[in-house]
Amino acid sequence: MDCRHLALAVAGVVLLLCPAAHGNSTYSFATDQALYTALPGETVTVNVYLMETTTSGGSRLVDEWGLSSAQVTIQRSVEPPIAPAWISGYTANTAEFSDLISPWENQFLPSVLDLTQFVDIFAPSGPTGVGSGGVRSVWLLDANILVGAAVGETTTFTVEDNPFFDETLTFLGLDPLDPEIASTEFSVTAVPEPMTVVATSMGLISLGVELLHRRRRCNPC
């Protein structure tokens, strides 16, 4: 483990013992969609964000000069029996989390992606996100999900914070955001090709017409 990464993890554990209260802001992970559909073997792109919702006062992210680091875990939580979808890659927010060791892959498997990103140590501030009406979003990454081979099967993923370390920190804050971040879910479903759907529909229509003709022959007016 990198020395800076270890230091942040240790600091996070220590700070967890005395967290400050910020009752006017809540935090959660979010994706651009709750359900993604694609053909078997295709790849869908899932945009992952950290959301701040402020009910009163100013934005904690803005007041504390943005994030200095951020951690997110994407884990397969509901796995179909035949061919589950899996994580095939990702694109991290290297424009804002631009430290030389960023992104740091804590774990990268087909079933789980655990990623920590750091702002450059010499940067004057970190990402504060964009938004309005008391809601701000910081883009963390785009996850590439490869759809399974079995039509009709749905795979569910959970986006959550790693409970063992506190690695989502602000520049000026003395407490981590990690204990306050709510998880979210998204699902990926394999769907048939459009022509297959059309052919099936036409077949059902033809069957219905044939049954109607047979009924009329059996029940003459």
N, C-alpha and C positions, 0 to 999 in steps of 0.2 A: 504494500500500500504506500502511495506517495506520502511524504512527510506532511505536506500541507493538508492533504485529505485526512490523514490521521489526526492532525491537530484540530481540524474542524469537527471531526466526529467526537473527540474527547471533550472539546469545548461545549458541544451540543449536549452531551450527557450531563456535564456539570451545570449548565444553564437550565436544564430541565428541572433541577431541584428548586429553582426560585424564579418561575416564570412571572412576567409582568402581566397585568390585566389590560385587555383592550376590548371592552364590551361593545364598542361601536363598529367593529369590523369582523366579518366572518370570511373564511377561506374555503375553497373547494377546487378540486380538479374538474375539468370539463372537456368535452370533445365536441366537434362541430356537428356530429350526428349521433343518435342513439342506436340506429340500426343501419347497417351497410349491406347491400346486396350486390352480387356479381356472379359471373359464370364460374364454374369450377376451374381452379387453376389460375384465375386472374388475381391481380393484386389491387387492394383498396388502400387509400391513404387516409389515415386518421390524424387529424390535427388535435394536439393536446395542449391545454392551457391551464394556467393557475389563475383562478378567479378571486377577486376581492370584492366583497359587497359591504359598503359602508352605509349605515343607517343614520348616522349623525356625525358631525365634525368632518375633519379632513381625511384624506387617504393616508393610511399608515405607510404604504409603499412610497408615496411622494414625500411625506414628512421625514421618512428615514432614508431617503436618497436611493430608493430602489433596492433590488435584490443584489446580494453579493455572491450568493450561491443558491442552487435549487436542485432538489432531488425528486424523482418520480419513478414509480414502479408500475409497469404494465404486466399483468399476470393473467394467464388463461384460467378462468374460474369454473366454467361449465364446458365440458369436453364431450362432444358426441362420440358414439361408439365406433364409427367407421373411419372417417377422415376429417379430423378437426382442422380448423384454420390455424395458422401459426405465424409468428413474427419473423419476417424475412429480412428486415433492415429498418433503418431510420435515418432521418435528417434532423440534426440538432440545430439549435439556435446559436450558431457560432458567431453571428454578427454581434450579439449582445453579451453572450457568455464566451468571451474571447481569450480566456487564459490559455497558456500553452498546453496545459494538461486537460483542457476541456474539449470534448466531453469525456468524463471518466466512467468507463463501463464497470460497474460493480458486478453485474451479471448480464449475460446476453445469451439466451437459449431460445429455441423455438417456442417455448411456453412462457418465458419471462424475460422482460427487459428492465433492468434496474440501472438507472443512469443518474449521475450527478454532474452538474455544470457549474463552472466558476467564472466570475467576471475577472478580467485582467487585474492583477494586484495593483497596478499603477493607475487604473481608471478612477476618475473622480466620483463616479456614481454608477449605479446599475440600472437595469430595466425597471421602469415603473408601470409599464403596460399602457393600454389605451382604453378608453371607454367614456361613458357618460351616465348621468343619473345615479351616481353612487356605485356603479359597477365598473371595475377595471379588469382587463385580462392581459396576462403576460404569456406570449407564445413560448412553449418549452421545446416542442419537437413535433415532427410528423413521423408517425409509425407506419411502416409498410406491413400489411397483413395479407398473407397468401391464403386465398379461399380454398376450403377443402374440396375433395373430388366428388363427394356424395351430394346430389341434388336434394334440397329440402332440409339438409342438416344445418343447425345453427350453433355457432361457437360464441361463448360470452367471455369477455375480458374485463377485469377490474383494474381501474387506474387508482392507485393509492400511494400513500407515503410509507416508506420503510420504517417500521416501528422501533427498530433497534438503534437508529442513529438520528440525530437532529442535524440536517444538512441544508435546510431552506432558511437562509438568514438574510437579514437586511443589513445595509451598510452601517447604520447608526443604532440599530436595535440591540438591546442587551439580552433578548430572548428569542428563541427560534419560533418560526411559524408552524413547524411540523405538527405539534400536538393539536393544532386548530384546523388542519386541512381535512375536509371531508372527502371521501372517495366517491367515485362514480363508475358506471358500467357502460359498455357498448357491446353490441352483438354483430356478428357477421354471418350471413346466410348465403348458401350456394343456391342459385336459381337456374332453371333450364334456359336453353337458348330460345329466343323469340319464335323462331320457325317451328321449334318443337311444340311450343304452346299453341301456335296457330294450327298445326297439324292435329293436335289432340282435340282442340275445340271443334275443328271441322269434322273430325271423326265422331264426336259426340252428337253434333248436329245431324249428321247423316244417319246415325243410329236412331235418333229421335224421329226423324222423318220416316224411316223404314217401319218403326214400331207403330207410328200413326197410320200408315197405309195398311198394315196388317190388321189393325183394329177396325178400320173402316170396312175391309173385306169380310171380316168376321161378323160385323154388325151393320148390315145394309140398312139404308133408310127405308 
